[in-house]
Amino acid sequence: YQPRPPKFSFSVSKDSRRSRVAPTNHTRTPPLRTMATGHAFRRLARRMLSNVPESTVYGGPRPQEAAAARRVTVTTLRGKHRRGEPITVVTAYDYPSAVHVDSAGIDVCLVGDSAAMVVHGHDTTLPISLDVMLEHCRAVARGASRPLLVGDLSFGCYESSSTQAVDSAVRVLKEGGMDAIKLEGGAPSRISAAKAIVEAGIAVMGHVGLTPQAISVLGGFRPQGKTVDSAIKVVETALALQEAGCFSVVLECVPAPVAAAATSALKIPTIGIGAGPFCSGQVLVYHDLLGMMQHPHHAKVNEAVHFSVAQKFYHVMPFVPSSSLQFALPAGDTEILQAIRQRRQCH
């Protein structure tokens, strides 16, 4: 046994302006750890570590860091826009995707009504309801603590009146845990709704160009701004949303020169999706970003997932779980196994 080095404590002299540190030697010798106590300590440690926390079995929830000081806000986006720094936006629809967006350092996490298509399998965004959107919002809010959280107003929850729009926006913030909302279109009633929501104290992101909720009028998912009149309408609608108080505007599926003209005319950031390289930022759908659907745009995760599933589950081979998911009984405790055997014998 090697004796421990002496411990030091520090005393501060009160009769001096500058603190003096004086080491004080503790002469008390630490007690020797016997073989029995050491063995008992190791046994106790094994008992404590025999099972991992339940959260590690199912992959969540993760410990949330105190990120209030570095959380992205509308003011943060204004600063980036003023400095000419690109703004990054990625959609998320559940806890895992929100964690990925958060850890990647993305500026804005958008809970889009595109969940109707990429999560629920619908052909359009129209079927999803506000209540279902709120479920997605809550899951994302639990997984992302850094980015600005924006929730889509789903089709049917804000078209009737400005009052309905405000009520729905309030629910997105209070029940969904979002920081802001996004609404589509630029009709006079939609501009009035955006203004009313802003006046209610809620940040609004506009959306012009291809607005998927209006495919009944547009005749499908068709690019906008390809004619002179249509291009002028895109820019004027974006300006009207800015005047209503929106902090940014999404430009979807418009020609790059039209997006550039809108970006130049506006004082707020433009977020492009299929609108060329001249916007203030870009938004990507999470599933498209990872190539999880039929038409990969970036990473080809779909191929890796398909290969892993086929290899692990559909081949005739035993499934061997990872050692991290195997649990051990406390060391030396055979009473549990004996009790199980006795119970089986009784039955």
TORTI-522411 format. One record per residue (C-alpha): residue number from 0; residue in three letters; x, z, y. Coordinates in nm, 3 decimals, m for minus. Example, Ala and Ser with C-alpha at 12.3 -4.5 7.8 and 13.67 -1.06 7.14 Angstrom:
2
+-----+--------+---------+---------+---------+
! num ! residu !      xx !      zz !      yy !
+-----+--------+---------+---------+---------+
!   0 !    ala !   1.230 !   0.780 !  m0.450 !
!   1 !    ser !   1.367 !   0.714 !  m0.106 !
+-----+--------+---------+---------+---------+
end
This chain:
347
+-----+--------+---------+---------+---------+
! num ! residu !      xx !      zz !      yy !
+-----+--------+---------+---------+---------+
!   0 !    tyr !   0.000 !   0.000 !   0.000 !
!   1 !    gln !   0.130 !  m0.103 !   0.339 !
!   2 !    pro !   0.025 !   0.133 !   0.619 !
!   3 !    arg !  m0.169 !  m0.025 !   0.902 !
!   4 !    pro !   0.004 !  m0.068 !   1.239 !
!   5 !    pro !  m0.089 !   0.196 !   1.497 !
!   6 !    lys !  m0.397 !   0.122 !   1.704 !
!   7 !    phe !  m0.377 !   0.111 !   2.081 !
!   8 !    ser !  m0.628 !   0.212 !   2.342 !
!   9 !    phe !  m0.594 !   0.154 !   2.712 !
!  10 !    ser !  m0.629 !   0.406 !   2.993 !
!  11 !    val !  m0.662 !   0.307 !   3.358 !
!  12 !    ser !  m0.491 !   0.514 !   3.625 !
!  13 !    lys !  m0.739 !   0.608 !   3.895 !
!  14 !    asp !  m0.479 !   0.702 !   4.155 !
!  15 !    ser !  m0.352 !   0.346 !   4.190 !
!  16 !    arg !  m0.514 !   0.038 !   4.334 !
!  17 !    arg !  m0.371 !  m0.176 !   4.056 !
!  18 !    ser !  m0.483 !  m0.089 !   3.704 !
!  19 !    arg !  m0.208 !   0.038 !   3.481 !
!  20 !    val !  m0.239 !  m0.017 !   3.109 !
!  21 !    ala !  m0.092 !   0.266 !   2.905 !
!  22 !    pro !  m0.080 !   0.238 !   2.528 !
!  23 !    thr !  m0.181 !   0.550 !   2.342 !
!  24 !    asn !  m0.062 !   0.588 !   1.985 !
!  25 !    his !  m0.323 !   0.720 !   1.742 !
!  26 !    thr !  m0.127 !   0.923 !   1.490 !
!  27 !    arg !  m0.418 !   0.953 !   1.253 !
!  28 !    thr !  m0.329 !   0.779 !   0.928 !
!  29 !    pro !  m0.601 !   0.555 !   0.787 !
!  30 !    pro !  m0.730 !   0.675 !   0.450 !
!  31 !    leu !  m0.601 !   0.497 !   0.143 !
!  32 !    arg !  m0.851 !   0.265 !  m0.019 !
!  33 !    thr !  m0.866 !   0.353 !  m0.383 !
!  34 !    met !  m0.905 !   0.102 !  m0.661 !
!  35 !    ala !  m1.260 !   0.225 !  m0.727 !
!  36 !    thr !  m1.378 !   0.192 !  m0.370 !
!  37 !    gly !  m1.217 !  m0.152 !  m0.338 !
!  38 !    his !  m1.393 !  m0.272 !  m0.651 !
!  39 !    ala !  m1.723 !  m0.131 !  m0.530 !
!  40 !    phe !  m1.677 !  m0.304 !  m0.195 !
!  41 !    arg !  m1.615 !  m0.640 !  m0.360 !
!  42 !    arg !  m1.917 !  m0.586 !  m0.586 !
!  43 !    leu !  m2.134 !  m0.512 !  m0.283 !
!  44 !    ala !  m2.004 !  m0.823 !  m0.107 !
!  45 !    arg !  m2.091 !  m1.039 !  m0.406 !
!  46 !    arg !  m2.439 !  m0.891 !  m0.417 !
!  47 !    met !  m2.488 !  m0.973 !  m0.050 !
!  48 !    leu !  m2.366 !  m1.332 !  m0.093 !
!  49 !    ser !  m2.543 !  m1.407 !  m0.420 !
!  50 !    asn !  m2.820 !  m1.595 !  m0.239 !
!  51 !    val !  m2.800 !  m1.822 !   0.061 !
!  52 !    pro !  m3.062 !  m1.804 !   0.337 !
!  53 !    glu !  m3.389 !  m1.977 !   0.263 !
!  54 !    ser !  m3.346 !  m2.207 !   0.562 !
!  55 !    thr !  m3.046 !  m2.375 !   0.397 !
!  56 !    val !  m3.255 !  m2.476 !   0.096 !
!  57 !    tyr !  m3.494 !  m2.697 !   0.289 !
!  58 !    gly !  m3.258 !  m2.799 !   0.567 !
!  59 !    gly !  m3.407 !  m2.618 !   0.866 !
!  60 !    pro !  m3.461 !  m2.475 !   1.110 !
!  61 !    arg !  m3.116 !  m2.467 !   1.264 !
!  62 !    pro !  m3.002 !  m2.198 !   1.509 !
!  63 !    gln !  m3.093 !  m2.305 !   1.859 !
!  64 !    glu !  m2.818 !  m2.271 !   2.117 !
!  65 !    ala !  m2.888 !  m2.154 !   2.467 !
!  66 !    ala !  m2.867 !  m2.494 !   2.634 !
!  67 !    ala !  m3.065 !  m2.423 !   2.949 !
!  68 !    ala !  m2.760 !  m2.471 !   3.169 !
!  69 !    arg !  m2.691 !  m2.821 !   3.037 !
!  70 !    arg !  m3.047 !  m2.936 !   2.974 !
!  71 !    val !  m3.130 !  m3.280 !   3.112 !
!  72 !    thr !  m3.393 !  m3.278 !   3.385 !
!  73 !    val !  m3.548 !  m3.535 !   3.615 !
!  74 !    thr !  m3.288 !  m3.432 !   3.872 !
!  75 !    thr !  m3.014 !  m3.508 !   3.618 !
!  76 !    leu !  m3.151 !  m3.859 !   3.572 !
!  77 !    arg !  m3.168 !  m3.915 !   3.946 !
!  78 !    gly !  m2.803 !  m3.815 !   3.973 !
!  79 !    lys !  m2.697 !  m4.054 !   3.698 !
!  80 !    his !  m2.897 !  m4.334 !   3.858 !
!  81 !    arg !  m2.739 !  m4.267 !   4.195 !
!  82 !    arg !  m2.389 !  m4.278 !   4.043 !
!  83 !    gly !  m2.467 !  m4.595 !   3.848 !
!  84 !    glu !  m2.432 !  m4.425 !   3.509 !
!  85 !    pro !  m2.646 !  m4.570 !   3.227 !
!  86 !    ile !  m2.938 !  m4.359 !   3.103 !
!  87 !    thr !  m2.993 !  m4.333 !   2.728 !
!  88 !    val !  m3.339 !  m4.295 !   2.574 !
!  89 !    val !  m3.423 !  m4.273 !   2.203 !
!  90 !    thr !  m3.758 !  m4.204 !   2.041 !
!  91 !    ala !  m3.812 !  m3.918 !   1.798 !
!  92 !    tyr !  m4.119 !  m3.822 !   1.601 !
!  93 !    asp !  m4.026 !  m3.518 !   1.392 !
!  94 !    tyr !  m3.781 !  m3.231 !   1.365 !
!  95 !    pro !  m3.494 !  m3.416 !   1.187 !
!  96 !    ser !  m3.495 !  m3.713 !   1.424 !
!  97 !    ala !  m3.510 !  m3.476 !   1.722 !
!  98 !    val !  m3.205 !  m3.288 !   1.592 !
!  99 !    his !  m3.016 !  m3.618 !   1.561 !
! 100 !    val !  m3.111 !  m3.727 !   1.913 !
! 101 !    asp !  m3.016 !  m3.386 !   2.049 !
! 102 !    ser !  m2.677 !  m3.370 !   1.879 !
! 103 !    ala !  m2.594 !  m3.727 !   1.987 !
! 104 !    gly !  m2.616 !  m3.628 !   2.354 !
! 105 !    ile !  m2.901 !  m3.864 !   2.441 !
! 106 !    asp !  m3.047 !  m3.815 !   2.791 !
! 107 !    val !  m3.418 !  m3.861 !   2.715 !
! 108 !    cys !  m3.606 !  m3.803 !   2.390 !
! 109 !    leu !  m3.932 !  m3.998 !   2.393 !
! 110 !    val !  m4.211 !  m3.901 !   2.155 !
! 111 !    gly !  m4.371 !  m4.243 !   2.156 !
! 112 !    asp !  m4.709 !  m4.355 !   2.032 !
! 113 !    ser !  m4.504 !  m4.602 !   1.829 !
! 114 !    ala !  m4.524 !  m4.322 !   1.570 !
! 115 !    ala !  m4.851 !  m4.487 !   1.472 !
! 116 !    met !  m4.652 !  m4.784 !   1.344 !
! 117 !    val !  m4.313 !  m4.655 !   1.227 !
! 118 !    val !  m4.436 !  m4.321 !   1.086 !
! 119 !    his !  m4.801 !  m4.372 !   0.990 !
! 120 !    gly !  m4.782 !  m4.741 !   0.897 !
! 121 !    his !  m5.046 !  m4.884 !   1.132 !
! 122 !    asp !  m5.020 !  m5.237 !   1.267 !
! 123 !    thr !  m5.060 !  m5.123 !   1.628 !
! 124 !    thr !  m5.021 !  m4.808 !   1.836 !
! 125 !    leu !  m5.396 !  m4.782 !   1.899 !
! 126 !    pro !  m5.511 !  m4.562 !   1.605 !
! 127 !    ile !  m5.301 !  m4.255 !   1.684 !
! 128 !    ser !  m5.489 !  m3.973 !   1.858 !
! 129 !    leu !  m5.375 !  m3.719 !   2.113 !
! 130 !    asp !  m5.402 !  m3.438 !   1.857 !
! 131 !    val !  m5.170 !  m3.620 !   1.619 !
! 132 !    met !  m4.932 !  m3.695 !   1.905 !
! 133 !    leu !  m4.924 !  m3.324 !   1.988 !
! 134 !    glu !  m4.815 !  m3.246 !   1.632 !
! 135 !    his !  m4.524 !  m3.487 !   1.672 !
! 136 !    cys !  m4.442 !  m3.342 !   2.014 !
! 137 !    arg !  m4.427 !  m2.987 !   1.881 !
! 138 !    ala !  m4.194 !  m3.086 !   1.597 !
! 139 !    val !  m3.963 !  m3.268 !   1.836 !
! 140 !    ala !  m3.962 !  m2.979 !   2.082 !
! 141 !    arg !  m3.840 !  m2.750 !   1.804 !
! 142 !    gly !  m3.552 !  m2.982 !   1.720 !
! 143 !    ala !  m3.426 !  m3.096 !   2.061 !
! 144 !    ser !  m3.315 !  m2.851 !   2.328 !
! 145 !    arg !  m3.089 !  m3.066 !   2.547 !
! 146 !    pro !  m3.260 !  m3.396 !   2.638 !
! 147 !    leu !  m3.554 !  m3.444 !   2.870 !
! 148 !    leu !  m3.861 !  m3.452 !   2.645 !
! 149 !    val !  m4.122 !  m3.715 !   2.730 !
! 150 !    gly !  m4.451 !  m3.749 !   2.544 !
! 151 !    asp !  m4.666 !  m4.062 !   2.536 !
! 152 !    leu !  m5.031 !  m4.044 !   2.636 !
! 153 !    ser !  m5.203 !  m4.211 !   2.344 !
! 154 !    phe !  m5.468 !  m4.480 !   2.377 !
! 155 !    gly !  m5.809 !  m4.334 !   2.455 !
! 156 !    cys !  m5.700 !  m4.006 !   2.614 !
! 157 !    tyr !  m5.654 !  m4.111 !   2.978 !
! 158 !    glu !  m5.843 !  m4.434 !   3.052 !
! 159 !    ser !  m6.182 !  m4.289 !   3.151 !
! 160 !    ser !  m6.081 !  m4.109 !   3.469 !
! 161 !    ser !  m5.798 !  m3.942 !   3.652 !
! 162 !    thr !  m5.944 !  m3.607 !   3.550 !
! 163 !    gln !  m5.921 !  m3.702 !   3.183 !
! 164 !    ala !  m5.565 !  m3.822 !   3.238 !
! 165 !    val !  m5.462 !  m3.493 !   3.401 !
! 166 !    asp !  m5.627 !  m3.289 !   3.126 !
! 167 !    ser !  m5.445 !  m3.486 !   2.856 !
! 168 !    ala !  m5.113 !  m3.462 !   3.040 !
! 169 !    val !  m5.152 !  m3.086 !   3.072 !
! 170 !    arg !  m5.205 !  m3.060 !   2.696 !
! 171 !    val !  m4.890 !  m3.261 !   2.628 !
! 172 !    leu !  m4.687 !  m3.009 !   2.828 !
! 173 !    lys !  m4.865 !  m2.687 !   2.731 !
! 174 !    glu !  m4.939 !  m2.760 !   2.365 !
! 175 !    gly !  m4.672 !  m3.019 !   2.290 !
! 176 !    gly !  m4.379 !  m2.856 !   2.465 !
! 177 !    met !  m4.284 !  m3.170 !   2.656 !
! 178 !    asp !  m4.120 !  m3.193 !   2.999 !
! 179 !    ala !  m4.296 !  m3.510 !   3.115 !
! 180 !    ile !  m4.544 !  m3.775 !   3.005 !
! 181 !    lys !  m4.542 !  m4.155 !   2.985 !
! 182 !    leu !  m4.840 !  m4.380 !   3.045 !
! 183 !    glu !  m4.877 !  m4.756 !   3.016 !
! 184 !    gly !  m5.006 !  m5.020 !   3.255 !
! 185 !    gly !  m5.045 !  m5.078 !   3.624 !
! 186 !    ala !  m5.413 !  m5.141 !   3.693 !
! 187 !    pro !  m5.548 !  m4.962 !   4.003 !
! 188 !    ser !  m5.716 !  m4.699 !   3.785 !
! 189 !    arg !  m5.387 !  m4.643 !   3.600 !
! 190 !    ile !  m5.197 !  m4.606 !   3.927 !
! 191 !    ser !  m5.454 !  m4.351 !   4.042 !
! 192 !    ala !  m5.416 !  m4.161 !   3.715 !
! 193 !    ala !  m5.037 !  m4.154 !   3.750 !
! 194 !    lys !  m5.067 !  m4.024 !   4.106 !
! 195 !    ala !  m5.315 !  m3.755 !   4.001 !
! 196 !    ile !  m5.087 !  m3.637 !   3.720 !
! 197 !    val !  m4.789 !  m3.617 !   3.956 !
! 198 !    glu !  m4.998 !  m3.424 !   4.208 !
! 199 !    ala !  m5.086 !  m3.184 !   3.924 !
! 200 !    gly !  m4.715 !  m3.105 !   3.896 !
! 201 !    ile !  m4.629 !  m3.316 !   3.593 !
! 202 !    ala !  m4.345 !  m3.570 !   3.587 !
! 203 !    val !  m4.458 !  m3.922 !   3.492 !
! 204 !    met !  m4.270 !  m4.216 !   3.341 !
! 205 !    gly !  m4.440 !  m4.551 !   3.397 !
! 206 !    his !  m4.444 !  m4.848 !   3.159 !
! 207 !    val !  m4.491 !  m5.215 !   3.257 !
! 208 !    gly !  m4.433 !  m5.556 !   3.102 !
! 209 !    leu !  m4.548 !  m5.562 !   2.741 !
! 210 !    thr !  m4.779 !  m5.264 !   2.711 !
! 211 !    pro !  m4.870 !  m5.228 !   2.341 !
! 212 !    gln !  m5.191 !  m5.039 !   2.415 !
! 213 !    ala !  m5.323 !  m5.351 !   2.592 !
! 214 !    ile !  m5.267 !  m5.601 !   2.311 !
! 215 !    ser !  m5.641 !  m5.674 !   2.306 !
! 216 !    val !  m5.607 !  m5.824 !   2.654 !
! 217 !    leu !  m5.256 !  m5.963 !   2.610 !
! 218 !    gly !  m5.346 !  m6.140 !   2.287 !
! 219 !    gly !  m5.081 !  m5.967 !   2.077 !
! 220 !    phe !  m4.725 !  m5.848 !   2.121 !
! 221 !    arg !  m4.617 !  m6.114 !   2.368 !
! 222 !    pro !  m4.334 !  m6.105 !   2.626 !
! 223 !    gln !  m4.447 !  m6.074 !   2.987 !
! 224 !    gly !  m4.304 !  m6.206 !   3.313 !
! 225 !    lys !  m4.232 !  m6.557 !   3.187 !
! 226 !    thr !  m4.425 !  m6.727 !   3.467 !
! 227 !    val !  m4.388 !  m6.685 !   3.842 !
! 228 !    asp !  m4.718 !  m6.501 !   3.879 !
! 229 !    ser !  m4.649 !  m6.280 !   3.579 !
! 230 !    ala !  m4.297 !  m6.197 !   3.698 !
! 231 !    ile !  m4.424 !  m6.101 !   4.044 !
! 232 !    lys !  m4.691 !  m5.884 !   3.883 !
! 233 !    val !  m4.427 !  m5.696 !   3.679 !
! 234 !    val !  m4.222 !  m5.614 !   3.989 !
! 235 !    glu !  m4.524 !  m5.524 !   4.204 !
! 236 !    thr !  m4.667 !  m5.299 !   3.933 !
! 237 !    ala !  m4.336 !  m5.117 !   3.899 !
! 238 !    leu !  m4.328 !  m5.066 !   4.277 !
! 239 !    ala !  m4.683 !  m4.930 !   4.270 !
! 240 !    leu !  m4.588 !  m4.680 !   3.998 !
! 241 !    gln !  m4.291 !  m4.573 !   4.207 !
! 242 !    glu !  m4.522 !  m4.523 !   4.504 !
! 243 !    ala !  m4.750 !  m4.311 !   4.283 !
! 244 !    gly !  m4.460 !  m4.074 !   4.220 !
! 245 !    cys !  m4.320 !  m4.183 !   3.882 !
! 246 !    phe !  m3.959 !  m4.076 !   3.824 !
! 247 !    ser !  m3.877 !  m4.387 !   3.617 !
! 248 !    val !  m4.036 !  m4.701 !   3.475 !
! 249 !    val !  m4.001 !  m4.862 !   3.133 !
! 250 !    leu !  m3.967 !  m5.242 !   3.139 !
! 251 !    glu !  m4.060 !  m5.382 !   2.798 !
! 252 !    cys !  m4.010 !  m5.740 !   2.678 !
! 253 !    val !  m3.956 !  m5.910 !   3.012 !
! 254 !    pro !  m3.688 !  m6.172 !   3.092 !
! 255 !    ala !  m3.356 !  m6.028 !   3.205 !
! 256 !    pro !  m3.375 !  m6.184 !   3.556 !
! 257 !    val !  m3.718 !  m6.026 !   3.609 !
! 258 !    ala !  m3.588 !  m5.688 !   3.493 !
! 259 !    ala !  m3.291 !  m5.726 !   3.726 !
! 260 !    ala !  m3.524 !  m5.805 !   4.018 !
! 261 !    ala !  m3.737 !  m5.499 !   3.942 !
! 262 !    thr !  m3.431 !  m5.277 !   3.908 !
! 263 !    ser !  m3.299 !  m5.402 !   4.241 !
! 264 !    ala !  m3.633 !  m5.348 !   4.416 !
! 265 !    leu !  m3.691 !  m4.996 !   4.284 !
! 266 !    lys !  m3.531 !  m4.671 !   4.396 !
! 267 !    ile !  m3.606 !  m4.504 !   4.062 !
! 268 !    pro !  m3.439 !  m4.580 !   3.726 !
! 269 !    thr !  m3.566 !  m4.862 !   3.508 !
! 270 !    ile !  m3.549 !  m4.817 !   3.131 !
! 271 !    gly !  m3.534 !  m5.144 !   2.944 !
! 272 !    ile !  m3.642 !  m5.235 !   2.593 !
! 273 !    gly !  m3.599 !  m5.602 !   2.521 !
! 274 !    ala !  m3.542 !  m5.654 !   2.894 !
! 275 !    gly !  m3.176 !  m5.750 !   2.915 !
! 276 !    pro !  m2.864 !  m5.564 !   3.031 !
! 277 !    phe !  m2.948 !  m5.510 !   3.398 !
! 278 !    cys !  m3.175 !  m5.205 !   3.373 !
! 279 !    ser !  m3.068 !  m4.854 !   3.468 !
! 280 !    gly !  m3.091 !  m4.748 !   3.103 !
! 281 !    gln !  m3.209 !  m4.853 !   2.760 !
! 282 !    val !  m3.463 !  m4.711 !   2.515 !
! 283 !    leu !  m3.446 !  m4.765 !   2.141 !
! 284 !    val !  m3.690 !  m4.674 !   1.867 !
! 285 !    tyr !  m3.523 !  m4.430 !   1.628 !
! 286 !    his !  m3.615 !  m4.626 !   1.315 !
! 287 !    asp !  m3.496 !  m4.954 !   1.467 !
! 288 !    leu !  m3.172 !  m4.792 !   1.582 !
! 289 !    leu !  m3.091 !  m4.686 !   1.226 !
! 290 !    gly !  m3.227 !  m4.999 !   1.061 !
! 291 !    met !  m3.471 !  m4.797 !   0.853 !
! 292 !    met !  m3.748 !  m5.058 !   0.853 !
! 293 !    gln !  m3.762 !  m5.421 !   0.742 !
! 294 !    his !  m3.571 !  m5.566 !   1.036 !
! 295 !    pro !  m3.254 !  m5.363 !   1.111 !
! 296 !    his !  m3.117 !  m5.401 !   1.462 !
! 297 !    his !  m2.814 !  m5.172 !   1.452 !
! 298 !    ala !  m2.711 !  m4.945 !   1.163 !
! 299 !    lys !  m2.837 !  m5.046 !   0.819 !
! 300 !    val !  m2.947 !  m4.708 !   0.691 !
! 301 !    asn !  m3.233 !  m4.866 !   0.498 !
! 302 !    glu !  m2.991 !  m5.020 !   0.249 !
! 303 !    ala !  m2.805 !  m4.693 !   0.196 !
! 304 !    val !  m3.128 !  m4.498 !   0.148 !
! 305 !    his !  m3.265 !  m4.752 !  m0.099 !
! 306 !    phe !  m2.940 !  m4.751 !  m0.296 !
! 307 !    ser !  m2.922 !  m4.370 !  m0.307 !
! 308 !    val !  m3.282 !  m4.334 !  m0.422 !
! 309 !    ala !  m3.237 !  m4.596 !  m0.691 !
! 310 !    gln !  m2.911 !  m4.445 !  m0.815 !
! 311 !    lys !  m3.019 !  m4.082 !  m0.814 !
! 312 !    phe !  m3.377 !  m4.092 !  m0.936 !
! 313 !    tyr !  m3.468 !  m4.415 !  m1.111 !
! 314 !    his !  m3.168 !  m4.450 !  m1.338 !
! 315 !    val !  m3.180 !  m4.273 !  m1.673 !
! 316 !    met !  m2.941 !  m3.995 !  m1.589 !
! 317 !    pro !  m2.967 !  m3.618 !  m1.545 !
! 318 !    phe !  m3.015 !  m3.494 !  m1.195 !
! 319 !    val !  m2.730 !  m3.257 !  m1.110 !
! 320 !    pro !  m2.800 !  m3.064 !  m0.790 !
! 321 !    ser !  m2.525 !  m2.981 !  m0.548 !
! 322 !    ser !  m2.343 !  m2.654 !  m0.606 !
! 323 !    ser !  m2.460 !  m2.539 !  m0.265 !
! 324 !    leu !  m2.818 !  m2.541 !  m0.397 !
! 325 !    gln !  m2.745 !  m2.339 !  m0.709 !
! 326 !    phe !  m2.809 !  m1.966 !  m0.687 !
! 327 !    ala !  m2.644 !  m1.689 !  m0.883 !
! 328 !    leu !  m2.770 !  m1.350 !  m0.987 !
! 329 !    pro !  m2.587 !  m1.054 !  m0.839 !
! 330 !    ala !  m2.262 !  m0.997 !  m1.029 !
! 331 !    gly !  m2.297 !  m0.754 !  m1.316 !
! 332 !    asp !  m2.675 !  m0.731 !  m1.291 !
! 333 !    thr !  m2.803 !  m0.824 !  m1.635 !
! 334 !    glu !  m3.115 !  m0.614 !  m1.609 !
! 335 !    ile !  m3.313 !  m0.908 !  m1.467 !
! 336 !    leu !  m3.235 !  m1.133 !  m1.763 !
! 337 !    gln !  m3.307 !  m0.853 !  m2.009 !
! 338 !    ala !  m3.643 !  m0.784 !  m1.846 !
! 339 !    ile !  m3.732 !  m1.154 !  m1.868 !
! 340 !    arg !  m3.642 !  m1.168 !  m2.238 !
! 341 !    gln !  m3.841 !  m0.853 !  m2.315 !
! 342 !    arg !  m4.143 !  m0.985 !  m2.128 !
! 343 !    arg !  m4.132 !  m1.312 !  m2.320 !
! 344 !    gln !  m4.104 !  m1.127 !  m2.651 !
! 345 !    cys !  m4.409 !  m0.915 !  m2.566 !
! 346 !    his !  m4.615 !  m1.228 !  m2.503 !
+-----+--------+---------+---------+---------+
end
